[in-house]
Amino acid sequence: MANVIKIKKGLDINLKGKASEVLLTGGKSNSYAIIPDHFNGVFPKVVAKVGDKVKAGSVLIIDKNRPEIKFVSPVSGEVTAVNRGEKRKLLSIVVTPDAQIEYEEFGKKNVASLNAEAIKESILQAGIWPFIKQRPYDIVASPSDSPRDIFVSSFFSAPLAPNFDFILKGQEADFQTGLDALAKLTSGKVYLGVRKGSSVVAKNVEVVEVEGPHPAGNVGVQINNVKPVNKGEVVWTVLPTDVILIGRLFNKGIADFTRLVAITGSETTERGYVKAIAGCTIESIVGNKILSNNHIRIISGNVLVGTKVSKTDYLGAYDNQITVIPEGDDNDEFFGWATLGLNKFSTSRTYFTWLLGGKNKEYVIDARIRGGKRAMIMSNEYDKVFPMDILPEYLLKAIIAFDIDKMENLGIYEVAPEDFALCEFVDTSKIEIQKIVREGLDMLHKEMI
């Protein structure tokens, strides 16, 4: 019988624009890119040159400090650009694809017959290792570590999140192989979080049934409720879609970065799933499926933790969703304060929406902050949506002061920026909480290495 976790604190934001469980057509991307900033804890070094001919799985970048960690081309083609910023910081490396993808052959392997080192070497060689992350620090995991446990959450609970049950259809064998491979990499357990009523079935893992509102699907919340991370311990986390990627490597012998990306949001004309390859352009996914006006925001990811992008930008390395919402820069708020707010979302009863079945209503929320930054207010508003056994206000203050002892005592090793996304959403002080947490984790990581 599965363990059951019931999350009471949190918030489901019912936005308009959920993806239908249908496959939509997508255009072919005219370029693909690896963007090192998508991978925290990595110091990139380019090993490919402009003009090089590459295959899908050919090495383009390595980590300077851990050269065994490789970043490979998602497609075959020609390296056409190595873009750098200030102080020659690597911004991206771009590949123009061939008409037909050719793959580096890594060989099919039976996971059951391999030991941990052989599995680790296979994942490293194919350039899939960067999709394994670790706590503490929420960075790309170190291959030299032996994780206490590995955690996978098999569902997404963020607003308009894709349905993993739909994504998994036809890929169950690769998912199971990926879990089997991960089980060989830890002396502990692989914990698989599943939503109550989900059709996800897996063997050789510890299944944890999770109930409750967002952020119930966040792996950090599941770690905190199952087996928290203490100082000196390391756990690894993998997205369920990337578990499929690992399994595909062993079953097919190639690095196939194909994924289903959900198109969501109120400003879309078609909603569903598009088959794409990691690193593709946003344009190749959304095409003409969004409204053609200048007052929209395209987000790679979900509305709480995603990144603002344009059509010419590239899909985030870990993203399985594109969200399109109103920008809000064309709204006139002169009399907005005096209205009853019958169509406005509120976490409290500030507006009268709650009188009209507010919990079941689908909302259209734009990208405006609606207020200016001010001092942090100790009002316990974070606690209402933060289901971890951590004091968020005090941890944030310790991070801002960079008080290492307090950060450790208050649970810094367990968290990632995404765990604070709802705190940022409800925050009346309009503080960039996720940015503070990311900077705190980066500073602490530098201090410890």
Residue pairs with C-beta under 8 A, 6 or more apart in sequence:
2 194
2 207
2 208
2 209
3 206
3 207
3 208
3 209
3 226
4 208
4 209
4 210
4 211
5 193
5 208
5 209
5 210
5 211
5 212
5 216
5 222
5 225
5 226
6 211
6 212
7 210
7 211
7 212
7 213
7 215
7 216
7 221
7 225
7 387
8 212
8 387
9 383
9 384
9 385
9 386
9 387
10 212
10 213
10 214
10 215
10 216
10 385
10 387
10 422
11 213
11 214
11 347
11 384
11 385
11 422
11 425
11 426
12 157
12 159
12 213
12 214
13 159
13 214
13 303
13 345
13 363
13 365
13 425
14 159
14 359
14 360
14 361
14 362
14 363
15 159
15 160
15 265
15 266
15 303
15 325
15 362
15 363
15 364
15 365
16 266
16 362
16 363
16 364
17 160
17 264
17 265
17 266
17 267
17 268
17 271
17 323
17 324
17 325
18 160
18 264
18 271
19 160
19 162
19 163
19 262
19 263
19 264
19 271
19 272
19 273
19 321
20 271
20 272
21 163
21 166
21 272
21 273
22 272
22 273
23 260
23 272
23 273
23 274
23 275
24 263
24 270
24 272
24 273
24 274
24 289
25 274
26 274
26 275
26 276
26 284
26 285
26 287
27 283
27 284
27 287
28 97
28 284
29 97
29 276
29 277
29 280
29 281
29 283
29 284
30 96
30 97
30 281
30 284
31 80
31 94
31 95
31 96
31 97
31 281
32 73
32 74
32 75
32 77
32 94
32 95
32 97
32 277
32 278
32 279
32 280
32 281
32 314
33 92
33 93
33 94
33 95
33 279
33 314
34 60
34 61
34 71
34 73
34 74
34 92
34 93
34 279
34 317
35 91
35 92
35 314
35 317
36 42
36 44
36 61
36 71
36 90
36 91
36 92
37 91
38 316
38 317
38 318
39 71
39 130
39 140
39 317
40 133
40 137
40 138
40 139
40 140
40 438
40 441
40 442
41 137
41 139
41 140
41 445
42 63
42 69
42 130
42 139
42 140
43 63
43 64
43 65
44 61
44 62
44 63
44 64
44 71
44 90
45 61
45 62
45 63
45 64
45 67
46 60
46 61
46 82
46 90
46 93
47 59
47 60
47 61
47 62
48 54
48 58
48 59
48 60
48 61
48 73
48 79
48 82
48 93
49 79
49 82
50 79
50 80
50 81
50 82
51 78
51 79
52 78
52 79
53 76
53 77
53 78
54 60
54 73
54 76
54 77
54 78
54 79
54 95
55 73
55 76
55 102
55 103
55 104
56 72
56 73
56 74
56 75
56 76
56 101
56 102
56 103
56 104
56 254
56 255
56 256
56 257
57 72
57 73
57 103
57 104
57 106
57 126
57 127
57 254
57 255
58 72
58 73
58 76
58 104
59 70
59 71
59 72
59 127
60 71
60 72
60 73
60 79
60 93
60 95
61 70
61 71
61 90
61 93
62 69
62 70
62 71
63 69
63 140
66 142
66 143
66 144
68 124
68 129
68 143
69 124
69 129
69 130
69 140
69 143
70 124
70 125
70 127
70 129
71 127
71 130
72 104
72 126
72 127
72 255
73 79
73 95
74 95
74 255
74 257
74 277
74 278
74 279
74 280
75 95
75 97
75 98
75 101
75 277
75 279
76 97
76 98
76 100
76 101
76 102
76 103
77 95
77 96
77 97
77 98
78 95
78 96
79 93
79 94
79 95
80 94
80 95
80 96
81 92
81 93
81 94
82 90
82 92
82 93
82 94
83 90
83 91
83 92
83 93
83 94
84 90
84 91
85 91
92 314
95 279
103 254
103 255
103 256
104 126
104 254
104 255
105 253
105 254
106 122
106 125
106 126
106 249
106 253
106 254
106 255
107 253
108 250
108 251
108 252
108 253
109 118
109 122
109 250
109 253
110 250
111 119
111 177
111 180
111 181
111 184
111 250
112 180
114 122
114 184
115 184
116 184
116 185
119 181
119 184
119 185
120 143
120 185
122 249
122 250
123 129
123 132
123 181
123 246
123 249
124 143
126 249
126 254
126 255
127 255
128 242
128 245
128 246
128 249
128 255
129 140
129 141
129 143
130 140
130 317
131 238
131 239
131 242
131 245
131 246
131 317
131 318
132 140
132 141
132 236
132 237
132 238
132 242
133 139
133 140
133 141
133 236
133 237
133 238
134 140
134 141
134 142
134 145
134 147
134 234
134 235
134 236
134 237
135 220
135 223
135 229
135 234
135 235
135 236
135 237
135 413
135 414
135 415
135 416
136 229
136 234
136 412
136 413
136 414
136 441
136 444
136 445
137 413
137 441
137 442
137 444
137 445
138 415
138 416
138 417
138 438
138 441
139 441
139 445
141 147
141 234
141 236
142 234
145 234
146 186
146 187
146 234
147 185
147 186
147 188
147 234
147 235
147 236
148 186
148 187
148 188
148 227
148 229
148 233
148 234
148 235
149 186
149 188
149 189
149 190
149 191
149 227
149 235
149 236
150 182
150 183
150 185
150 186
150 188
150 189
150 190
150 191
150 235
150 236
150 237
150 238
151 190
151 191
151 193
151 219
151 222
151 223
151 226
151 235
151 236
151 237
151 238
152 179
152 182
152 190
152 191
152 192
152 193
152 205
152 219
152 237
152 238
152 239
152 240
152 243
153 192
153 193
153 210
153 217
153 218
153 219
153 222
153 239
153 240
154 164
154 192
154 193
154 194
154 195
154 198
154 200
154 202
154 240
155 164
155 165
155 193
155 194
155 195
155 198
155 200
155 210
155 217
155 240
156 162
156 163
156 164
156 217
156 302
156 320
156 321
157 195
157 213
157 214
157 215
157 216
157 217
157 218
158 214
158 215
158 217
158 302
158 303
158 304
158 305
158 421
159 214
159 302
159 303
159 304
159 323
160 262
160 264
160 265
160 302
160 303
160 321
160 323
161 217
161 262
161 302
161 321
162 260
162 261
162 262
162 264
162 273
162 320
162 321
163 262
164 198
164 200
164 240
164 241
165 198
165 199
165 200
166 260
166 273
167 240
167 241
167 260
167 273
167 320
168 175
168 199
168 200
168 240
168 244
171 244
171 247
171 248
172 201
173 247
173 251
174 244
174 247
174 248
174 251
175 202
175 240
175 243
175 244
175 247
176 202
176 203
176 247
177 246
177 247
177 248
177 250
177 251
178 238
178 242
178 243
178 244
178 245
178 246
178 247
178 248
178 250
179 190
179 192
179 202
179 203
179 204
179 205
179 243
179 247
180 204
180 247
181 246
181 247
181 250
182 190
182 236
182 238
182 243
182 246
183 190
183 204
183 205
185 236
186 236
189 205
189 206
190 204
190 205
190 206
191 205
191 206
191 208
191 222
191 226
191 227
192 200
192 202
192 205
192 206
192 207
192 208
193 208
193 210
193 217
193 219
193 222
194 200
194 207
194 208
194 209
194 210
195 209
195 210
195 211
195 216
195 217
196 209
196 210
196 211
208 222
208 226
210 216
210 217
210 222
212 387
214 422
215 221
215 387
215 418
215 419
215 421
215 422
216 387
218 418
218 419
219 237
220 388
220 414
220 415
220 416
220 418
220 419
221 387
221 388
221 419
223 229
223 235
223 237
223 414
224 387
224 388
224 389
224 390
224 414
225 387
225 388
228 389
228 411
228 414
229 235
229 413
229 414
230 413
231 408
231 413
233 413
238 246
239 318
239 320
241 259
241 260
241 320
242 318
245 256
245 257
245 259
248 254
248 256
249 255
249 256
257 277
257 278
257 279
258 275
258 276
258 277
259 275
259 276
259 277
259 278
259 320
260 273
260 274
260 275
260 276
260 320
261 273
261 274
261 275
261 276
261 285
261 315
261 319
261 320
261 321
261 322
262 271
262 272
262 273
262 320
262 321
262 322
263 270
263 271
263 272
263 273
263 274
263 285
263 286
263 289
263 322
263 324
264 271
264 321
264 322
264 323
264 324
265 271
265 290
265 299
265 322
265 323
265 324
265 325
266 324
266 325
266 326
266 364
267 290
267 291
267 296
267 324
267 325
267 326
268 286
268 289
268 290
268 291
268 324
269 288
269 289
269 290
269 291
270 289
271 289
274 285
276 284
276 285
276 315
278 315
278 317
279 314
279 315
279 317
280 314
280 315
281 311
281 312
281 313
281 314
281 315
282 298
282 300
282 309
282 310
282 311
282 312
282 313
282 314
282 315
282 322
283 311
283 312
285 315
285 322
286 298
286 311
286 322
286 324
290 296
290 298
290 324
291 324
295 326
295 327
295 328
295 329
295 330
296 324
296 325
296 326
296 327
297 308
297 324
297 325
297 326
297 327
297 366
297 367
298 308
298 309
298 310
298 311
298 322
298 323
298 324
299 306
299 307
299 308
299 309
299 322
299 323
299 324
299 325
300 306
300 307
300 309
300 313
300 314
300 315
300 316
300 319
300 322
301 307
301 316
301 318
301 319
301 321
301 322
301 323
302 321
302 323
303 323
303 325
303 365
304 418
304 421
304 422
304 424
304 425
305 417
305 418
305 421
305 434
306 316
306 319
306 321
306 323
307 316
308 367
315 322
325 364
325 365
325 366
325 367
326 364
326 366
326 367
327 366
327 367
328 366
328 367
328 368
329 368
331 366
331 368
340 351
340 352
341 350
341 351
341 352
341 353
342 351
342 352
342 353
342 356
343 353
343 363
343 364
344 351
344 353
344 363
345 351
345 353
345 358
345 363
345 365
346 353
346 354
346 358
347 384
347 385
347 426
353 361
369 430
371 428
371 430
372 430
373 429
373 430
373 431
374 429
374 430
375 429
376 393
376 396
376 397
376 429
376 431
377 428
377 429
378 393
379 428
381 423
381 426
381 427
381 428
382 392
382 393
382 420
382 423
382 426
382 427
383 391
383 392
384 426
385 422
385 423
385 425
385 426
386 392
386 419
386 420
386 422
386 423
388 411
388 414
388 415
388 419
389 411
390 410
390 411
390 414
390 415
391 410
392 420
392 423
394 406
394 410
395 407
395 410
395 411
395 412
395 415
396 420
396 431
396 433
396 436
396 437
398 406
398 407
398 410
398 412
399 407
399 412
399 436
399 437
399 439
399 440
400 436
400 440
402 440
402 443
404 444
404 447
407 440
407 444
412 440
412 441
412 444
415 437
415 441
416 437
416 441
417 433
417 434
417 435
417 437
417 438
417 441
418 434
419 437
420 433
420 434
420 437
421 434
423 433
424 431
424 432
424 433
424 434
427 433
